């Protein structure tokens, strides 16, 4: 069983930055990907960014050029720059391995206009 704990969410004004962090704990074989998804009220959960075992990254279209994902072993961070009100959501850390698809409890990011 893998446990994920997110931190770093908060309230910022449009144009400002936040850095989210996620730490994984527990016993697992290998990590295929770690990443971030978000869900705003009344909307479906959507991809924000992922990073694979070999360091390859993917980003949702709405955050390309503004967000940067990085990974260090079982820790993953999301640097969010030039934040927009539409980035307001609960951000969830995700870890995928051969045997796991784990989610954190989420951290709230609110961007005021």
MOUR-V216795 format. One record per backbone hydrogen bond with DSSP energy under -0.5 kcal/mol. NH is the residue of the N-H (numbers start at 1). CO is the residue of the C=O. Records with the same first field share a line. If there is no record, write none. Layout:
BEGIN
NH->CO + CO
END
This chain:
BEGIN
3->25
5->23
7->21
10->108
12->110
14->112
15->83
16->13
18->80
20->78
21->7
22->76
23->5
24->74
25->3
27->1
28->26
32->30 + 96
33->96
34->51
35->94
36->49
37->92
38->46
39->90
43->40
46->38
48->36
49->36
50->58
51->34
52->56
53->32
55->52
58->50
60->48
63->60
64->60 + 61
66->63
67->63
68->79
70->77
72->75
75->72
76->22
77->70
78->20
79->68
80->18 + 78
81->66 + 79
82->15
83->16
87->84
88->85
89->109
90->39
91->89 + 107
92->37
94->35
95->102
96->33
97->100
98->30
102->95
104->93
107->91
109->89
110->10
112->12 + 110
END
